[in-house]
Amino acid sequence: MDRIRITGGVPLEGDIPISGAKNAALPLMVASLLTDEPLRLSNLPHLVDISTLANLLTSLGVDIVMEGDADDGGHIGRVLTLTCGALSGTTAPYDLVRRMRASILVLGPLLARAGRARVSLPGGCAIGTRPVDLHLAGLTELGAELDLTDGYIEARAPRGLKGSVVRFPKVSVGATENVLMAATLAEGETVLENAAREPEIGDLANCLVAMGARIDGVGTDRLVVAGVPRLSGARYRVMPDRVETGTFAVAAAITGGDLTLRHADAGPVGAVTEVMERAGVEVTAETGGLRVRRDGAGIAAVDVTTQPYPGFPTDMQAQVMALMAFGDGAAVITETIFENRFMHVPELARMGADITVTGSAATVRGVPELKGAPVMATDLRASVSLVLAGLAATGDTLVSRVYHLDRGYERLVPKLVACGARIERIPARGEAGA
């Protein structure tokens, strides 16, 4: 397997283009199942998860044409046109679904359009159980009949889906997206209460509206959907990735650098920039992006608790923990979303970080320096936290199992190299390269 080698200690300086958001692109691609007309999506990142979902959608009858890269309103990314003229099947097999949890999102659209679906229980990063019960309960409220058989969700809606009130007992991004897409073609009105408010859901809702859906309350925790008989095609641009934005902001801060994050949107990363500013990092909104810099000053210890949006995102917890490892004092980082998302702690400790985990909280006592070491990635965000730590550590850090990074960060190594980082990807055959 490929590895990444980093020689730390170089302040990063320059511009980094922020890619389209993976967590927005995936449900937008799935929305193509809801119409027989072309859905053209631009600013898509080139990632393993995008390719995995494309393979799944193709197996269901979606014709996908890549139009290359395009400069669409200042955002540069891949352009895909997805057309599902007729479904060729309604089964999402284990071999495809096990690679990525977002595959479960095909369940609602298949039920809405075909009245049936057979979807394998999903896989994905090992950061907690993340059950799909909220997805199933919401679809049941819309009239779906569901069974779990041999690791598959067998779903039927022989009389079609019917609008209803769906109140989620806890906030769930995936369940909100799944039920929202199904509700667009359900008969009557559907009300989603305690819906997740993440910007990626707003992106999905706005795309669905462009396709002819009738949705009120976008951006709030109460979505009202008036079902329509059919949706049409549309052209839609994927929002910039707020997690990538936050990750490179930490890269600037942890190395004492100065980075301009082109195409970044300040609004969705407000909780992250607030923590950064409390830590002594300067974050400035500029035309077409954000500038993040830390000149000379130390890093103040800041307590962080992950929360559903607009709170601090769980997908930035590992990155900020790497930053707090250099903090002046002790910071307490509390994880409230996933029960198993501190797997990066032992690897950071190998580099000299002083971190104590007690239940859902990690106490990070800042140290003067981290030292490069061989470390192993365990999931997507843990992987990048180790890269960030390596950028600031003394000596060489060798990160293994970096295939996790390919799922969520587009051209990570080249982007960092362009800003002065001494980092290279070492292919499995042993030849170095970026």
Secondary structure, DSSP 8 states (H G I E B T S, - for coil): --EEEEE-----EEEEE--B-HHHHHHHHHGGGG-SS-EEEEEE---HHHHHHHHHHHHTT-EEEEEEEEEETTEEEEEEEEE-SS-S--EE-HHHHTT-GGGGGGHHHHHHHHSEEEEE-----SS----SHHHHHHHHHTT-EEEEETTEEEEE-TT--B--EEE-SS--HHHHHHHHHHHTTSBSEEEEES----HHHHHHHHHHHHTT-EEE-TTSSEEEEE--S----EEEE--B-HHHHHHHHHHHHHHT-EEEEET--TGGGHHHHHHHHHTT-EEEEETTEEEEE--S--EE---EEB-STTSB-GGGHHHHHHHHTTEESEEEEE--S-TT--TTHHHHHHTT-EEEEETTEEEEE--S--B--EEE--SHHHHHHHHHHHHHSBSEEEEE-THHHHHH-TTHHHHHHTTT-EEEEE-TTS--B-
